[in-house]
Amino acid sequence: MQTKLIGSTDGLEQGGKGLRFDVKNASGDVMPAFVIRYDSQYFAYLNKCGHIAVQLDYMPGEFFSDDGESLICATHGAEYAPDTGACNGGPCYGIGLEPLKISQQGEQLFLDSDSLDVVKTEAG
């Protein structure tokens, strides 16, 4: 398994702003993704609603509901579990977010994938 640097855990707070980044698959398709902190852990997903292929955040990095307990699609209000990406309600109709396998080494987060590359992060 290859690891690719996503970025730092600095600024990732429980239920707070997420870290956006892009991944590229073997076909060269670039897809937006994000990492959030929830329940003292880090979770990463493709930034694509299960309802229609739109990004979830209403402002860059703003994925959580007001109470910090759900990820919300700003376009249609679909709700997702932060720790699994499962559809919790709204127009996602049971289709969850696509998780990405990540790891943490110190204060750095890495994508663990043989089929995806990190091509951009918020920091550059």
N, C-alpha and C positions, 0 to 999 in steps of 0.2 A: 504494500500500500504506500503510495506516495503522499507526502504531506506538503501542502503549499500554504504559505503565510497569508492569513486573512487580515490580521491586525491586532491591536492591543485591546486588552480588557478594560483599560482606562476609560472611565465615563459610562461603562455599561452597568447600570444600576437596576435592581429589582423593579420590574414593571416600568422601567424608564425607556429612554430613547434607544433604538437599536442601531447596529452598525451595518450599513449597506455596503455591498460589494457585488461584483459581477463575476460570473463563471462562464467558461467556454467549453463546449463539448467537442468530441472528436470531429464532428461535421463542421465545426467553426461557428456554430450558433452561440451567440452571447446572450446570457439570461441574467436578470437581476436576482440577487439573493440578499439575505440579511441574517444577522445574529442578534439574539436578545438574551437577557439574563432573567431567569425566573426560578424561584425556589432554590437560590444559591447555585444554580447551574447555568450553563450556556447551551442554547439550542439554535440551530441554523435551518433555514428553509429557503426554497426558491420563493421569490417575491411574486407569486402568482395566485390569485384567488381561485378557489375550486369552482366557482360559479361561472365566471368568464375570465379570460386571460388579461386581467388588469392587475397592476401593483396594488398592494394593500394600503400602504401608508398615505395619509392625507397630506402630510408634510414630510419631508425627508427624515426617515428614521422614527416616525411616530406610528407605532403599530398597536399599542396597548389601548384597551378601554380605559375610561376614567378611573376605575377602581384597580387597574393593573392586573386583573385576573383573566382577561381574554385578549386575544389578538383580533382586531376588527378590520374588515375591509371597508375602507372609506367610501367606496363607490356604492355598494348595495347593503352594507351592514352585516355581511356574513361574519360569524364568530367562530374562532378556532381556539383549541386548548394550547396554551403556550409551550407545554412540555411534550406534547405528542403531535401537534398539528391537526388533530382530529376536528372535524366539523362539529361545533356545539350548537348550531342553530342558524337561522336565517337562510338566505338563498344559496348556500353551498350544497344543499341536498345530499348530505352524507359524504361529499368529496372533500377530503382533507388537504392540507398543505403537503408539498413534497419535501421531506426532511433531507438534510445533508449531514453526513457524518463529519464531526469535527473533533479536535482534541486541543488540550491546553497544555502548554509548556511554560511554566512561570506565568508571566503576564501576557503571553502571546497566544493567539488562537490560530489553528491551522485547519485547513480542509483536508480530510483524509479520503482521497479518491484517486483511482487510476484512470477514470474516464472524464474527469472535469479538471480544468485549470482555473486558478484565480487570475483574472485579467485586470481588475481594477478594484480599489477600495475607496471609501470616502476621503481618506487622507491622501490619495494620489494614485 
